[in-house]
Amino acid sequence: MKYLIGIDDTDNLTSRGTGFIVRDLARQLQEAGIAEPHCVSRHQLFFHPDIPYTSHNSSACLEADSDRPDDLKKFCLSYLLDVAAEGSDAGLCIVVFDAVSEEQIQWGLRAKKEILTQDAARELAQRHNIFLEGLTGTRDGIIGSLAACGLRKYGNDGRILMLAADFRSFKGAISASLICRNFHIQNIFDNFGVPIPPDAEIYLDEGWKPVMKDGKYTLIVEKDGEHTWKSISKEYLRSISS
């Protein structure tokens, strides 16, 4: 069964960020034989002076298959309690992918533009039988972890930090078809939404990342000269995935 594991606010100013922690959790779940990770996505939430956050106020969501839900919960809880940094307000949300409600999706979208509360998060989780736990500090991380799962199910938010195949270490020229085959990318479009043909050569620059578009792992590219393509700049990537 496919699960979404939302995590928020595990770090402080000197520790590893939540994105790194969730990627490491994915690796450890796989090594333990508890889950098969597919994707880790990053989701930008609301910037506001009344919302405490470490640096960017983003949360992360791990998408994984598992037939051991109890072990999945225990492992995630134990891992986060072990790695959450001093001063963090860590939160954990675990929900079956197909059980994510429209209300939870809307919660995620609201978390990108307004201040939400722990009480409202707990009430939503109770209504829909969602596993939601605050683990450290003020427990404010339950707000963002609940939002991360909703935004991942929404399918048109965030950039991808990890897929089942390692794409982060690759840099260079490669055909569109090999990108899809080697890195589990599902769609490739230009920055105007036009599909890229399988035989097109694309230069993938250091730090390239796919985004979530229509529920698919999607690479966005732009023209590099008249006939060739390249991955979009980091600035443009941030602008379309925040």
C-alpha positions in Angstrom: 0.0 0.0 0.0 1.2 3.5 -0.8 1.8 5.9 2.1 2.6 9.5 2.4 4.9 10.5 5.3 4.9 14.2 6.0 7.7 15.7 8.2 8.3 19.3 9.3 10.5 21.4 11.6 13.2 18.8 12.5 16.2 21.2 12.3 17.8 24.2 13.8 20.2 26.8 12.3 23.2 24.6 12.6 21.8 21.1 11.9 21.0 19.3 8.7 17.7 20.4 7.0 14.5 18.5 7.0 15.0 17.5 3.3 18.2 15.7 4.2 16.6 14.0 7.2 13.7 12.7 5.1 16.0 11.4 2.4 18.0 9.6 5.1 14.8 8.2 6.6 13.8 6.8 3.2 17.2 5.1 2.9 16.9 3.6 6.4 13.3 2.4 5.9 14.4 0.6 2.7 17.5 -1.0 4.4 15.3 -2.2 7.2 12.9 -3.8 4.7 9.9 -1.8 6.1 9.2 0.4 3.1 10.1 0.9 -0.6 10.6 4.6 -1.1 9.6 6.3 -4.4 9.9 10.0 -3.9 10.8 12.8 -1.5 9.2 16.2 -2.3 9.8 19.6 -0.8 6.8 21.9 -0.2 7.1 25.6 0.6 4.8 27.0 3.2 3.7 30.5 4.3 6.4 33.1 5.2 5.1 35.3 8.0 6.7 36.9 11.1 4.2 35.1 13.3 5.2 31.7 12.1 8.4 30.4 13.6 10.7 28.6 11.2 14.4 27.8 10.8 15.3 29.2 7.4 12.7 28.6 4.6 9.5 27.2 6.3 9.4 24.2 4.0 8.2 20.7 4.8 8.9 17.4 3.1 6.9 14.4 2.1 8.1 10.8 1.6 6.0 8.6 -0.8 6.6 4.9 -0.1 5.0 1.5 -0.4 4.8 -0.6 2.7 2.8 -3.7 3.9 4.0 -3.1 7.5 2.1 0.0 8.7 2.7 -0.5 12.4 6.4 -0.9 11.9 6.4 2.1 9.6 5.0 4.3 12.3 7.3 3.0 15.0 10.4 3.4 12.8 9.5 6.9 11.8 8.8 8.0 15.4 12.0 6.5 16.7 14.1 7.9 13.9 12.7 11.4 14.3 13.0 11.5 18.0 16.6 10.4 17.6 17.6 13.0 14.9 15.4 16.0 15.6 17.7 18.9 16.5 17.7 20.7 19.8 15.1 23.6 19.5 13.1 21.9 16.8 9.3 21.5 16.8 9.1 18.3 14.8 5.9 16.9 13.5 5.0 13.6 11.8 2.0 12.7 9.6 1.4 9.3 8.0 -1.6 8.7 5.8 -2.5 6.2 3.1 -2.1 7.9 -0.3 -5.6 7.0 -1.5 -7.1 8.1 1.8 -5.9 11.7 1.6 -9.1 13.8 1.6 -9.9 17.0 -0.3 -10.0 18.7 3.1 -6.3 17.7 3.7 -5.4 18.9 0.2 -7.0 22.2 1.0 -5.2 22.3 4.3 -1.9 22.1 2.4 -2.9 24.9 0.0 -4.0 27.1 2.9 -0.7 26.5 4.7 1.0 28.2 1.7 -0.8 31.5 2.3 -2.3 31.7 5.8 -1.5 31.0 9.5 -3.0 27.7 10.7 -3.2 26.3 14.2 -2.3 23.0 16.0 -5.8 22.6 17.2 -7.2 22.8 13.7 -4.6 20.3 12.5 -5.5 17.8 15.2 -9.2 18.2 14.5 -8.7 17.5 10.8 -6.6 14.5 11.6 -9.2 13.1 14.0 -12.0 13.5 11.5 -10.1 11.6 8.8 -8.3 9.1 11.1 -4.8 10.4 10.1 -1.8 9.6 12.2 -0.4 12.9 13.3 2.1 13.4 16.1 4.1 16.3 17.5 7.4 15.1 18.7 9.6 17.9 20.0 9.4 21.5 21.2 6.1 23.3 20.7 4.9 20.5 18.3 4.1 23.1 15.7 5.5 20.8 13.1 2.2 18.9 12.9 0.8 21.8 10.9 3.4 21.5 8.1 3.6 17.7 8.2 -0.1 17.5 7.6 0.2 20.1 4.8 3.1 18.2 3.2 0.9 15.1 2.6 -1.9 17.2 1.3 0.3 19.0 -1.1 1.9 15.9 -2.4 -1.5 14.3 -3.1 -2.5 17.6 -4.8 0.2 16.8 -7.3 1.0 20.3 -8.5 3.3 21.6 -5.8 6.9 21.3 -4.8 10.2 20.1 -6.2 11.6 16.6 -5.9 14.5 15.9 -3.7 14.8 12.2 -4.2 13.5 9.4 -6.5 14.1 5.6 -6.4 16.9 6.1 -8.9 19.7 8.5 -7.9 19.5 11.6 -10.1 21.3 14.1 -7.8 24.8 12.9 -8.8 24.3 13.2 -12.6 25.4 16.1 -14.6 25.9 16.3 -18.4 24.2 15.7 -21.7 21.7 12.9 -22.1 18.7 12.0 -24.2 15.2 12.7 -22.9 14.3 8.9 -23.2 17.3 8.0 -21.1 16.4 10.6 -18.5 13.0 8.9 -18.1 14.4 5.4 -18.1 17.4 6.0 -15.8 16.0 8.4 -13.3 12.2 7.5 -13.1 11.2 10.8 -14.6 7.6 10.5 -16.0 7.3 13.7 -18.1 9.6 16.2 -19.7 8.2 19.6 -20.8 9.7 22.9 -21.9 8.9 26.0 -19.9 5.9 26.6 -22.1 4.4 23.2 -21.4 5.3 21.6 -24.7 6.4 17.9 -24.5 10.1 17.2 -25.3 10.6 14.4 -27.9 12.4 11.2 -26.7 15.4 11.7 -28.9 16.1 15.3 -27.8 19.4 15.9 -26.1 19.2 17.7 -22.8 22.1 19.1 -20.7 21.4 18.6 -17.0 23.3 21.2 -15.0 24.5 20.6 -11.4 21.6 20.8 -8.9 18.9 20.0 -11.4 15.7 18.7 -9.9 12.3 17.6 -11.2 9.0 19.1 -10.0 5.5 17.7 -9.3 3.1 18.4 -12.1 -0.3 16.7 -12.5 0.9 14.0 -10.0 3.9 13.1 -12.2 7.6 13.4 -11.6 8.3 16.1 -14.2 11.4 17.7 -15.6 11.1 21.2 -17.0 13.7 22.3 -19.5 14.5 25.4 -21.6 16.1 26.2 -24.9 19.9 26.4 -24.9 20.6 27.9 -28.3 18.4 27.0 -31.4 18.3 23.2 -31.3 19.4 22.0 -27.8 17.9 21.9 -24.3 19.1 22.4 -20.8 17.6 22.1 -17.3 16.1 25.3 -16.0 18.1 27.6 -13.7 17.9 27.2 -9.9 16.1 30.5 -9.7 13.4 29.5 -12.2 13.1 26.1 -10.5 12.4 27.9 -7.1 9.9 30.2 -8.7 7.8 27.4 -10.1 8.0 25.0 -7.2 7.5 27.3 -4.2 
